[in-house]
Amino acid sequence: AREVFEKICENAWRTGDPGMVFIDEINRHNPTPQVGRIEATNPCGEVPLLPNEACNLGSINLSKMVEDGGVDWDRLEEVSKRAVHFLDNVIDANSYPISEIEEMAKSNRKIGLGVMGWAEMLIELGIPYDSEKAIGLADEIMSFIAEKAREKSVELGRERGSFPNFEGSIWNEGFDFMRNATVTSIAPTGTISIIAGCSSGIEPLFSVAFMRKVLEGEKLFEVNPWFEKIAKERDFYSGGLIEEVARGTSVQEIDEVPEDVKETFVTALEIDLEWHVRMQAAFQKHVDNAVSKTINLPSDASLDDVKRIYELAWKLNCKGITIYRYGSKSEQVLYAGGKEEETSEFNLAESEYAGGRMDELCLLCT
């Protein structure tokens, strides 16, 4: 086992693959053990699935859940419950490719409500990603969403009937009704976060400025709009500042940026690996399914760093973990900053995707 673990770590350090799945932890939380043992997940790992089960995912944009310098709990409750109702409707409205998938989808009625825009929420609240306050808020936010989502599933179960495999499930004890075997899951949201104009999943900002590789090899250089907005509001904005950031200079190295802004705009490659894993674990604690997150590492990260990540994720009861060491593939989705010889123009971003996947994004996890 140790030899296999060493090989997994070495390959992940070299290429970012394979990811790690903790199947025992997954099965400890299998909501329908009487149906069977879970042996696999969907492509990005946020939904452990029995044979012929399918993904049914939705994500709340947390950047829209801030009001007057605090979390808008009333709106978050309303959106959480409405999203559960919507996703439950999707199960019946959907068109399934084969009867076996339809049967499993309707027998367990699994849904996965998650979040995106977490980085922007923290920025709006003035909370650094790598802080105990952020970890505490993650715990509080996801606990609240899970509670309200479960309340709605119970309500729907009372109105429409519990999922057919309810008897013998983990919900059969303690609940009289339950519409959905699972209600929460955090997907990477690589595509829908772009549409929503927010950061992906529970990722920190990948970079304040970055190059995005899009379809057909086109490259876009983007500067985070929140940084631009705050720079203008705090009166340290200048064209030279934005250009310097766009060229790849870390905000942490620019003197005119106030210290509290530097702390708030700490980026994925600047955050210690332990904070990355602890953040994932804080959300996982309140998620029925699993959490898809990339632990982005700087190019000089060591093999021991990868081992530490896997071991810490296991100890903190994560259900899976993915790492990506910057530059470990010949091409990647995002590049921090830009190269002057490639372009002299920069686009202000409305969104970003933080992750290291080089293959085409899984449309089921977007």
C-alpha positions as CSV (number, residue, x, y, z in Angstrom):
1,A,0.0,0.0,0.0
2,R,2.8,2.4,0.8
3,E,4.5,1.7,-2.5
4,V,1.2,2.5,-4.4
5,F,0.7,5.7,-2.3
6,E,4.2,6.8,-3.2
7,K,3.6,6.2,-6.9
8,I,0.3,8.1,-6.8
9,C,1.9,11.1,-5.1
10,E,4.8,11.1,-7.5
11,N,2.6,11.1,-10.6
12,A,0.3,13.8,-9.1
13,W,3.4,15.9,-8.4
14,R,4.5,15.5,-12.0
15,T,1.2,15.8,-13.8
16,G,-1.7,16.7,-11.5
17,D,-3.1,13.2,-11.9
18,P,-4.5,11.0,-10.5
19,G,-6.8,12.6,-8.0
20,M,-7.5,10.7,-4.7
21,V,-10.8,9.3,-3.6
22,F,-11.3,8.0,-0.1
23,I,-13.9,5.3,-0.8
24,D,-14.2,4.1,2.8
25,E,-15.2,7.7,4.0
26,I,-17.6,7.9,1.1
27,N,-19.3,4.6,2.1
28,R,-19.5,5.6,5.7
29,H,-21.9,8.3,4.5
30,N,-23.7,6.2,1.8
31,P,-27.3,7.2,2.2
32,T,-28.7,3.9,0.7
33,P,-26.4,1.1,1.9
34,Q,-29.2,-1.4,1.4
35,V,-29.1,-0.7,-2.4
36,G,-25.4,-1.2,-2.7
37,R,-21.8,-0.1,-2.0
38,I,-20.5,3.0,-3.8
39,E,-17.5,2.2,-5.9
40,A,-17.0,5.3,-8.1
41,T,-17.7,9.0,-8.5
42,N,-18.6,11.3,-11.3
43,P,-15.6,12.7,-13.3
44,C,-14.8,15.6,-11.0
45,G,-15.5,13.7,-7.8
46,E,-18.2,15.7,-6.1
47,V,-20.9,13.0,-6.5
48,P,-20.3,9.5,-5.3
49,L,-22.6,7.3,-7.4
50,L,-24.0,3.8,-7.5
51,P,-24.2,2.1,-10.8
52,N,-26.5,3.9,-13.3
53,E,-26.9,7.0,-11.0
54,A,-26.6,10.4,-12.6
55,C,-25.6,14.0,-11.5
56,N,-28.3,16.6,-10.8
57,L,-26.4,19.7,-9.6
58,G,-27.0,23.3,-8.9
59,S,-25.0,26.1,-7.2
60,I,-25.8,29.2,-5.2
61,N,-23.8,32.3,-6.1
62,L,-22.6,33.4,-2.6
63,S,-21.4,36.7,-3.9
64,K,-25.1,37.7,-4.2
65,M,-25.8,36.7,-0.6
66,V,-24.1,39.7,1.0
67,E,-26.1,42.7,2.3
68,D,-24.9,45.7,4.3
69,G,-21.5,44.1,5.1
70,G,-22.9,40.8,6.3
71,V,-24.4,37.6,5.1
72,D,-28.1,37.9,4.0
73,W,-29.3,34.8,5.8
74,D,-33.0,35.3,4.9
75,R,-32.2,35.4,1.2
76,L,-29.8,32.5,1.5
77,E,-32.6,30.4,3.1
78,E,-35.1,31.4,0.4
79,V,-32.7,30.5,-2.4
80,S,-31.5,27.3,-0.8
81,K,-35.1,26.0,-0.5
82,R,-36.1,27.2,-3.9
83,A,-33.1,25.5,-5.5
84,V,-33.9,22.1,-3.8
85,H,-37.5,22.4,-5.2
86,F,-36.1,23.2,-8.6
87,L,-33.6,20.3,-8.6
88,D,-36.3,17.8,-7.4
89,N,-38.4,18.9,-10.4
90,V,-35.5,18.3,-12.7
91,I,-35.5,14.6,-11.9
92,D,-39.0,14.2,-13.2
93,A,-38.7,16.7,-16.1
94,N,-35.4,15.2,-17.4
95,S,-35.0,13.0,-20.4
96,Y,-32.9,9.9,-19.7
97,P,-30.7,8.1,-22.3
98,I,-31.5,4.6,-20.9
99,S,-34.2,3.2,-18.6
100,E,-31.6,2.0,-16.0
101,I,-30.4,5.5,-15.4
102,E,-34.0,6.8,-15.1
103,E,-34.9,4.1,-12.6
104,M,-31.9,4.8,-10.3
105,A,-32.4,8.6,-10.6
106,K,-36.1,8.3,-9.5
107,S,-35.5,5.6,-6.9
108,N,-32.9,7.7,-4.9
109,R,-33.8,11.1,-6.2
110,K,-30.3,12.4,-5.4
111,I,-29.6,16.1,-5.9
112,G,-26.6,18.2,-5.2
113,L,-27.0,21.8,-4.2
114,G,-23.6,23.6,-3.8
115,V,-22.0,27.0,-3.9
116,M,-19.8,29.2,-6.1
117,G,-18.6,32.8,-5.6
118,W,-17.1,32.0,-2.2
119,A,-14.0,34.0,-3.0
120,E,-16.1,37.1,-3.8
121,M,-18.2,36.7,-0.6
122,L,-15.0,36.7,1.5
123,I,-13.7,39.8,-0.4
124,E,-17.0,41.6,0.1
125,L,-16.8,40.8,3.8
126,G,-13.1,41.7,4.1
127,I,-12.1,38.3,5.2
128,P,-8.8,36.7,4.0
129,Y,-9.3,33.2,2.6
130,D,-6.4,31.9,4.6
131,S,-7.8,32.8,8.1
132,E,-9.7,31.1,10.9
133,K,-12.5,33.5,10.3
134,A,-12.9,32.3,6.8
135,I,-12.9,28.6,7.9
136,G,-15.5,29.5,10.6
137,L,-17.7,31.2,8.1
138,A,-17.4,28.3,5.7
139,D,-18.6,26.0,8.4
140,E,-21.5,28.3,9.3
141,I,-22.6,28.9,5.7
142,M,-22.6,25.3,4.6
143,S,-24.3,24.1,7.8
144,F,-27.0,26.6,7.2
145,I,-27.5,25.7,3.5
146,A,-27.6,22.0,4.4
147,E,-30.1,22.5,7.2
148,K,-32.5,24.5,5.0
149,A,-32.0,22.2,2.0
150,R,-32.9,19.2,4.2
151,E,-35.9,21.0,5.6
152,K,-37.2,21.5,2.1
153,S,-36.6,17.9,1.2
154,V,-38.6,16.8,4.2
155,E,-41.4,19.2,3.2
156,L,-41.4,17.8,-0.4
157,G,-41.4,14.3,1.0
158,R,-44.5,15.0,3.0
159,E,-46.2,16.6,-0.1
160,R,-45.0,14.3,-2.9
161,G,-43.7,11.2,-1.1
162,S,-40.3,10.1,0.0
163,F,-37.8,8.7,-2.4
164,P,-38.6,5.0,-3.2
165,N,-35.5,3.6,-1.5
166,F,-36.3,5.6,1.7
167,E,-37.0,2.4,3.8
168,G,-33.6,1.0,4.8
169,S,-31.8,4.3,4.1
170,I,-30.0,6.3,6.7
171,W,-33.0,8.7,6.7
172,N,-35.4,6.0,7.7
173,E,-34.4,6.5,11.4
174,G,-35.2,10.0,12.7
175,F,-37.3,11.2,9.7
176,D,-40.8,10.3,8.6
177,F,-40.3,11.8,5.2
178,M,-37.4,12.6,2.9
179,R,-37.7,13.4,-0.8
180,N,-34.1,13.1,-1.7
181,A,-31.3,10.7,-0.6
182,T,-28.8,13.5,-0.9
183,V,-29.3,17.3,-1.2
184,T,-25.8,18.9,-1.1
185,S,-22.7,18.6,-3.3
186,I,-20.0,21.2,-4.2
187,A,-19.1,21.1,-7.9
188,P,-16.1,22.9,-9.5
189,T,-18.6,25.1,-11.5
190,G,-16.0,25.8,-14.1
191,T,-18.5,26.9,-16.7
192,I,-21.5,28.2,-14.9
193,S,-19.4,30.4,-12.7
194,I,-18.2,32.2,-15.8
195,I,-21.8,32.7,-16.9
196,A,-22.7,34.0,-13.3
197,G,-19.6,36.3,-13.3
198,C,-18.1,34.8,-10.1
199,S,-15.3,32.6,-8.9
200,S,-15.7,28.9,-9.2
201,G,-16.8,26.6,-6.4
202,I,-15.1,27.2,-3.1
203,E,-11.8,28.2,-4.7
204,P,-9.8,31.2,-3.8
205,L,-8.9,33.7,-6.6
206,F,-6.5,31.9,-8.9
207,S,-4.8,35.2,-9.5
208,V,-5.6,38.9,-9.5
209,A,-4.7,38.8,-13.2
210,F,-4.4,35.7,-15.3
211,M,-4.4,34.3,-18.8
212,R,-7.3,32.0,-19.6
213,K,-7.0,29.5,-22.4
214,V,-10.4,29.2,-24.1
215,L,-11.7,27.4,-27.2
216,E,-9.6,26.9,-30.3
217,G,-6.4,28.1,-28.5
218,E,-7.5,31.7,-28.0
219,K,-6.0,33.4,-25.0
220,L,-7.6,36.1,-22.9
221,F,-5.8,38.2,-20.3
222,E,-8.1,39.2,-17.4
223,V,-7.8,41.4,-14.3
224,N,-10.2,40.7,-11.4
225,P,-13.0,43.3,-11.4
226,W,-13.3,43.3,-7.6
227,F,-9.7,44.4,-7.3
228,E,-10.3,47.2,-9.8
229,K,-13.5,48.2,-8.0
230,I,-11.8,48.3,-4.5
231,A,-8.7,50.1,-5.9
232,K,-11.0,52.9,-7.2
233,E,-13.1,53.1,-4.0
234,R,-9.9,53.2,-1.9
235,D,-8.2,55.7,-4.2
236,F,-5.1,53.7,-5.1
237,Y,-6.2,52.8,-8.7
238,S,-4.1,53.8,-11.6
239,G,-3.5,52.5,-15.1
240,G,0.0,51.7,-14.2
241,L,-1.1,49.6,-11.2
242,I,-3.5,47.5,-13.3
243,E,-0.9,47.0,-16.0
244,E,1.7,45.9,-13.4
245,V,-0.8,43.4,-12.0
246,A,-1.7,42.2,-15.5
247,R,2.0,41.6,-16.2
248,G,2.1,39.1,-13.4
249,T,3.3,41.1,-10.4
250,S,1.8,39.8,-7.2
251,V,-0.4,42.3,-5.3
252,Q,1.7,41.4,-2.3
253,E,4.7,43.0,-3.9
254,I,3.1,46.3,-4.8
255,D,3.7,49.1,-2.2
256,E,0.7,51.2,-3.0
257,V,-1.8,48.4,-2.2
258,P,-2.9,48.7,1.4
259,E,-2.1,45.8,3.7
260,D,-5.7,44.8,4.4
261,V,-6.4,44.6,0.6
262,K,-3.3,42.5,0.1
263,E,-4.6,40.1,2.8
264,T,-8.0,39.9,1.1
265,F,-6.6,39.3,-2.4
266,V,-4.3,36.5,-1.4
267,T,-4.4,34.1,-4.3
268,A,-4.4,30.3,-4.8
269,L,-0.7,29.9,-5.3
270,E,0.1,32.2,-2.3
271,I,-2.1,30.3,0.2
272,D,-0.4,27.6,2.3
273,L,-1.6,24.1,1.4
274,E,-3.0,23.5,4.8
275,W,-5.5,26.3,4.5
276,H,-6.7,24.9,1.1
277,V,-7.4,21.5,2.7
278,R,-9.0,22.9,5.8
279,M,-11.3,25.0,3.7
280,Q,-12.4,21.9,1.8
281,A,-12.9,20.0,5.0
282,A,-15.0,22.8,6.5
283,F,-17.4,22.6,3.7
284,Q,-17.3,18.8,3.4
285,K,-18.5,18.4,7.0
286,H,-22.0,19.6,5.9
287,V,-22.1,18.1,2.4
288,D,-24.0,14.9,1.7
289,N,-22.1,14.0,-1.4
290,A,-18.6,15.4,-1.8
291,V,-16.6,18.5,-2.6
292,S,-14.6,19.1,-5.8
293,K,-11.7,21.5,-5.2
294,T,-8.2,21.9,-6.7
295,I,-5.3,22.4,-4.3
296,N,-3.3,24.7,-6.5
297,L,0.4,24.5,-5.6
298,P,3.3,26.7,-6.8
299,S,5.8,25.2,-9.3
300,D,8.4,24.7,-6.6
301,A,6.1,22.6,-4.4
302,S,7.8,19.4,-3.3
303,L,6.7,15.8,-3.4
304,D,6.4,15.9,0.3
305,D,3.9,18.7,0.0
306,V,1.7,16.4,-2.1
307,K,2.0,13.7,0.5
308,R,1.0,16.1,3.3
309,I,-2.1,17.2,1.3
310,Y,-3.3,13.7,0.8
311,E,-2.7,12.7,4.4
312,L,-4.3,15.8,5.8
313,A,-7.3,15.4,3.6
314,W,-7.8,11.9,4.8
315,K,-7.4,12.9,8.5
316,L,-9.9,15.7,8.1
317,N,-12.5,13.4,6.6
318,C,-12.5,14.7,3.0
319,K,-14.0,12.3,0.5
320,G,-11.5,13.1,-2.2
321,I,-8.7,15.5,-3.1
322,T,-7.1,16.9,-6.2
323,I,-3.8,18.8,-6.5
324,Y,-2.3,20.7,-9.4
325,R,1.3,22.0,-9.3
326,Y,1.6,25.1,-11.4
327,G,3.4,24.4,-14.7
328,S,3.4,20.6,-14.3
329,K,1.6,20.2,-17.6
330,S,2.9,21.7,-20.9
331,E,-0.4,23.6,-21.2
332,Q,-3.0,24.5,-18.5
333,V,-6.3,26.2,-18.2
334,L,-5.1,29.3,-16.4
335,Y,-1.8,31.2,-16.2
336,A,-1.0,33.8,-13.6
337,G,-0.4,37.2,-15.1
338,G,0.5,37.6,-18.8
339,K,3.4,37.6,-21.1
340,E,4.2,40.9,-22.8
341,E,5.4,39.3,-26.0
342,E,2.1,37.5,-26.5
343,T,-0.2,40.5,-26.2
344,S,-0.3,44.1,-25.2
345,E,-4.0,44.2,-24.5
346,F,-5.7,43.0,-21.3
347,N,-9.4,42.2,-20.7
348,L,-11.0,43.0,-17.4
349,A,-12.6,39.8,-16.2
350,E,-16.2,39.3,-15.0
351,S,-15.3,35.9,-13.7
352,E,-12.6,33.3,-13.4
353,Y,-12.1,29.5,-13.3
354,A,-9.6,28.3,-10.8
355,G,-8.3,24.8,-11.5
356,G,-5.7,22.8,-13.2
357,R,-7.6,20.5,-15.4
358,M,-6.3,20.2,-19.0
359,D,-8.9,18.0,-20.4
360,E,-12.3,19.4,-21.6
361,L,-14.4,20.5,-18.7
362,C,-17.0,18.0,-17.6
363,L,-20.3,19.4,-18.6
364,L,-22.0,17.5,-15.8
365,C,-19.9,19.3,-13.2
366,T,-20.1,22.8,-14.6
